[in-house]
Amino acid sequence: MQTILKIGTRGSPLALAQARETRARLMAAHDLPEDVFEIAVISTSGDRIQDRPLSDAGGKGLFTKEIEEALIAGRIDIAVHSSKDMPTVLPDGLELSAFLPREDARDAFVGSQAATIADMPLGAKVGSSSLRRQALIRRMRPDLDVVMFRGNVQTRLRKLEEGVAGGTILALAGLKRLGLEHVATDLMPLDAFPPAPGQGAIGIESRIGDMKAARMLVPIHDIPTGQALACERAFLATLDGSCRTPIAGYAAVEGGRLVFNGLVILPDSTEAHDVRLEGPASEAANIGTQAGLDVRSQAGKHFFEGWS
């Protein structure tokens, strides 16, 4: 059968699982067979660079650059992303046009030496490539040795088995989508270990004005997830968030109301500032922007200069 929609994605097992979930929802929404949705795997710079932190290599846009180039060129019709990997400024002509229902946004601890961070031996190694997770680990346990852990979920779990570290932290949503939830030895509470903005949400990017793609995506878009992400991404944008900025943010939407909790923290965890705002979900982006302005005012210029 002729392809109706070409779906672009990274080639990691998690990225493919997210692309297949998107395809399954499109099939169900439009009563169409699998054959009309082609999944196109695109290698990204972020996948290829494994020898250094993303913050040193160019930031989170390394996971989207080549996919977005294919979208602009018309080689694919939509792109499926982990929302937390998406820069706040998109290339001209592209938009985040749909979000699937959000999975659990919490982080999960996977420990080989102990089941929880609190029970890890003094000075033990914990692996993470995320500056946010590194800072939050240091805040909980300043004695731990936080080491760099790059690679997809399976690579990080293998490093754990090889003894590179005695524990690591992964997004629970990713583990669930891969059928690996059972490897989690502890779940990190949202208040003590807040997630990255967008964590747990699959975002779909398309060309502005592509009406065919827009019509296909309307029935699979989850409105509350879209509102939560509008708030979280506005918070991130106001703080000029990048891979060099340890920022956490989570918006919960229920009954038309949105509650947002945000945090900025220095990489060494010595200083942190948090914010909580709520209001109508229809004002999601404004709430996120105001939360960012509040944090900027609270933290002061010296705090943000520490990131440069």
N, C-alpha and C positions, 0 to 999 in steps of 0.2 A: 504494500500500500504506500501511497505517497506521504512523505513526511509533512505534517501540518506545523509542527513546532520543534525547533532544534534547541536543546537545553545545554548550555555550557556549564562546565564544572571543573574543579580541580580533580586530580586523580587519586587522592587518598581514599582509603576505605570509608572514612567518615563523610567526606565530600560526596562520594558516590551514593552512600546511603541517603544523604539529604536530597540528592538529585532524583533518586528513585522514589522517595516519599513525595516529592513535588509531582513527578510523573503520575504516580498512583492517584493523587488527589485530582489532577487534571483529567485522568481517565474516568474517575468516578463522577466528577462534576459534569462532564460533557458526554458520558456514555460512549467513549471512544476506545478502540483497542490500543494495546501497548505499541504496536508497530508504527503508529503515526507520530510518536514522540521519540525523537532520536536524542540520545545523550552523547554529547561531544566532550571528550576529555582534553583539557588544555593544561599544559605544564606551565607553572608560574615561577617567577624568580624566588618567591618565598619558599617553594618546595625544594628548589635546587640549592639554595644557600643554607648549609647546615653547620658551618664552621664558626659562626659568630652570632651574637644576638641580633634580632631584626632591627633593634634601635640603632645599631651600628651600621646596618646595611641599607637603610632607607625607609624603614617604618612598615606599618601594616599594609600599605598599598601594594607591597610586593606580592601579596596573595591575590590581588585583583587585577593588576595592570594588564597582563596578557589576555585575560578573559574579557576585560572591558574593551580592549583593542579589537577583539573578534566580534564583539557586540556592535561596536561603532561601524565596523566594516561590513556588517550584515552576514557574517559567516555563522552566527548563531542568532536566535530570536530572543532568548531570555538567558540570564545568568543566575545560578543558584549559589548563594554565599552563606557562610556563618556570619550573622549580622555583626558580631563583635570584631570581625576582621575588616569591616568596611570603614574607610576614611570618612570623615564628616563632609568633605567636599568631593563631589563626584565629577567626572569629566563632563564637559559641555555636551548636552544632548542625551544624557542618561539620567535615570531616576530609579529610586527604590520604589517599585510600584505595588508590591504585595508582600505580606508576611504570613507565614503559616502559623497555626496556633503554637504558642510558646511551650516548650518543654520545661521541666524543672530547671530553674536558673542557678541552683546552688553548685558550689564546688564540692568535689569528693576527695578525701584523702585516701591514698592507696599506700599502705605501709607494709614493708617486709620485716622491719625490726620491731615495730609496735603498731597497734591498731589505730592509735590516735597521735596527733602531734604532741599533746600533753604528756604522753607516755614514752616519747622517743628518748633514747639515752642522751645524756649530757654530751653536747658537741657533735651529735650525729649529723650526717649529711641528708639534706632534703633537696630534691631536684626540681627546678622550675625555670622556664624561659620567660615567664611573665613578670615584669617589674611590680605589678600590683600584687601578685601572689607572693613574690619574694619579700616585699615590704610588710605584708600582713603576717607572713610566717615569722619575720623578725620581731614584729610587735608582740606576737604570742610567745615566742621563745627566742630571746636575743642570743642565747648560747648556741643555737643550731648553726651549722655550716651550710648555707644555701648555695647550691652549685647549679651551673647552667645545664638545662635539659632541653635540647631541641629535637624536633622530629614529630611524626604523627603519633597517635595514641599507642599503636602497637610498638613503635620504636621506643617510646618512653617506658612502656611496660617491660620490654626486653632489657632496657638499661637497668631497670629495677632488679630484674632477675639476675643480671650479671654483677650486681653489687656496686654499681656506680654510685648509688645512693640508697639510703634505707627507707625512703618514702618519697612520694611525689603527690602533686595535686592536679586533678584533671576535672574538666567540666562534667558534671553528672549527666547533662543532656547528651553529650557525645557518647558516653559509656552506654547510656540507654539505647541510643540509636544503633549502636554496634552490637547490642546484646551482651555487653560486658559489665552491666551494673553490679554483678556479683563480685567483681574484683575490689570494689570500694570497701574499705574497712571502717570509714567514718564519713559522715556528711557534715559539712561546715555550715553553721547557722548563718542566715542572711545578715543578722545584725552584727555579729562578731567578725564575719569574713564575707563582706559584700562582694557580689560578682562584678564582672566587667560590664559596662553598658552594652546591651544587646545580647548578652550571653543567653544561650538556650533558644534563640529565635533564628529561624531560617528566613533570610531575606531574598527577594527575587528582584533583580535589576532588569530594566528594559529600556528601549529607546523611547524618548519623549515623542508622542505623536503616532506611535505604532499602534493603531487601533485594533488590529488583529490580535496582537499580544495582549492588549488591555482587556479586550472582551473575554479572552480565555482565562485571564487571571482574576477577574472580578469575583467569581463564585468561590475561589479558594482563599481569598484574602480574609484574615481574621482581624476584625476591627479593633478589639481591645489590645491585641498584640501590637497593632500599628500605632495605637495611641501611646502605649507604654514606650515603644521605640522612638516615637517622635519626641517624647520628653527626655529620654536618656541621651539621644543623639544631640539634642539642643544643649543639654548640660555639657556634654563633651565638647561641642563646637565652641561654646562660650569660654571654656577653659583652654581652648586651642589644643585639645587632646591629641597625643601621638604616642608612639611606642616608648617615648622617653618620659611620659607623664603617668605616674601611678594613680589612676582614677578609677573609682568604683561608683556604680549607680544602678539603682533598681526601682522601677515604677510598677506598682500594682494597681490594676483597674478593676473596680467592682461596682456595679449599680450606677454607672455613669460618673463615679468619683475616682480620682487618681491620687494615690499617695506615693510620693517620691522620697527616697533616701539616697543621698550622695556623699562621697568621701574623696578627699585628696590627701595623699600621704607622701612624705619624703621617702626616697628609696631605702634609706637606712632606718626608717620608721621612727625617727626621733621627734617628728612633728606631724600632726594630722589635724584636719579640719573637716567637720561633717555638717550636713544640712538636711532638714526635713521640711517639705512643703506639700500641701495638698490643695485640690481644687477640682473643678469640673474637668472630666476627661477630654471634653471638647477644646480645652485650653492647654492641652498637653505640652505643646512646644513652648508656649509662653512660660509655663511652670518650670520647665527644664532650663530655659534661659535665665529666669529669675534666680533659680537655685545656683546656677553658675556664677551670676553676679554677686550673690550673697557670699559665696565661698571666696571669691576674689577679694571682696571687701574684708571679710573676716581674717583671711590668711595674710594679706598684705603683700606688697611688691616683692619683699625679700624672699618670701616662700617660693614664688614662681621663678625667681632668678636662679634658685638652686637647681632647677631642671635644665638650664641651658648648658 
